[in-house]
Amino acid sequence: MQTAEQTLNEILTLAAAHFKVPREKLSPDDDFFKALGIDSLQTLDLLTKLENHFHVELPDYELQGVSDFRTLAGKIQVRL
Amino acid sequence: MLEIRQYTCLGAALRDALDRFPSEICLIEAERDREKLRLTYSDFKEIALPLARALEDADFDPNDRAAIIMTNQSKWLISAYAIFYCGGVVVPLDYKLSAAEHLQLLAHSKAKVLIVEYHLWRAIMQAPEFHNITTKIVLVTEAPLGADLAGAFRWEDFKRKGAPDFIMRQKDDVACIVYSSGTGGRPKGCVLTHENYLEQCLSLTAWYPFWPGVRYLSILPTNHAIDFMVGFVGPFVCGACVVHLRTLRPEFVRDAFVRYRITYVALVPMIVKNLERGLRAKFDELPSWKRSFLNSMIAINRLLTKRRPNVKLSRMLLPNIHRGFGGELLALITGGAFMEPSTMQFFYDLGVPVVNGYGLTEAGTALTLNDLKPFRADTVGKPLPGVEIRILNPDEDGVGEVAVRSKTVMSHYLDDPELTLETIVDGWLLTGDLGRFEKHGHLQLFGRKKNMIVTEGGKNIYPEDIETVFDGLPVKEYAIYAANFIWPKKELGGEKLVLVLRLEQNQTFDSRLLEDISARNRRLPDFKRVAGYLIWEKDFPRTASMKIKRQALAEEIAQVAQHPPVVTL
């Protein structure tokens, strides 16, 4: 099974590619709304991409109150 | 449709609807692309009455209050009906609030019963304030077997055999207490009567009727006035069907239009813009000849529907677009926040009528609505039947505060006679919104008189409510404002919050302070965040009791800083 750090890195890479932001501009503790310039619906889009990549299913409510990549990675990691 | 005028309360109207349309489908619930539930009106009754009986047996009495904290789903509506059946008062709470805010509003509303989804109850149980909870009975939906519910009951098991007693209410009895906002210092609980809802139902269905076979896609939260009316009361009294989709993922929302051949949907601007973005991206991918053909058909449709919509014609001209919306969509209803006219025009040109309206929790679902005769993207429509609107103290452009008198206007704010007196004056509700009537009798909105913003997601945010997050910030003093309140502009859209800071003497604004502010800001849900800050060089004016004189400070700032010198966070 992959480590939490690997999961986090993959999320950052996927998010950067999906929203066309340079990967080096994203850090684990960044607020993804601000770093990616997205709204909550686009965040749900990102979540779908991540679900498909990691083969997990996260209910929408799991994202409530989550705004940084590290916490998001934690939510995915426990389901791997 | 039932003859609404004969009823004195929502419970009786809904009860008769269940008997009148027993075999019609009233609810469909889907989890992503998987359908979970399909109920007829008869099935709905069979599930709701044992719950009503169990509530009565648990001493839930007429006039007692029951709060509901749930995402859009069948159990929301079943629970609300059971509460009305017992003569109770429904307190719909926004599921997106924090656990601490839920507890605060539960205490303020004095709800005797709470009906809540498991994941939300889990968050409430973990809140430090949980030990103060005063709610006597808690029913938790969808809890895993064996989960620790801290004394709460499983909703699915909370039922009793035997017919419950139906409790008739009168028109001026309270039906719901709906919080328009104010979770910080001063909760604003709008006390709405049965008459408020029955009148609203009458006027709305007169312009946009439902009938058996109509399918309404319920996406706006049901605690919101719009969905409560057009995603529950309205369709039910007409024998129509409500479709609940338990996700807001754009791809599943798009899929639901087709799968369930949706007739109506109400959306906040953020979702409509997302749909627009998706469609525009698809158009851009088309080969140039196809794109040119599409543009021509859109232009023809625009020309032929200039005076009024013609959905059948639009479906023939633009079949692929309409198939993408399920082929039976009659209107896309928007409300709850400012919608850019260009977005509305985009959909109208495709033959998807966009019904724009204006309402506020204090006055029911909608006060004005576009009648599409013709479509007007630049207004919020005309007053609905029974709604009187006046523009107070109009300026040279005819713009003034919008005041409303209607049987849909709330009775009062819960436990706040002072605020009620300020808000309802001689029978007129002062909305705090600025507007004017144009020559065809359409209302146009231009901004707000009050210090608040409405987000694209339809959330009302009062700056005072989020200031506590900045408590202890190492500065002399601070205040949060709606930018438009300090620098009024005669337009809506792009509303932002600004943090005004007064530093200590000799203090400089350094990176540590910026990081502190940013970290606190991140603790707020994204839609409540402050967009920027402003350093103010003078002490804030204060009252004798040391409260900030907000209006005076805003005027001082506006005088000195004509152009907002706000630094983006």
Interface residues (C-beta under 8 A of the other chain):
Chain A: D31 F33 D39 S40 L41 Q42 L44 D45 L47 T48 P59 D60 Y61 Q64 G65 S67 D68
Chain B: T71 K96 S98 H119 L120 R246 T247 L248 R249 P250 E251 M270 I271 N274 E456 G457 S518 R522 P525 D526 F527
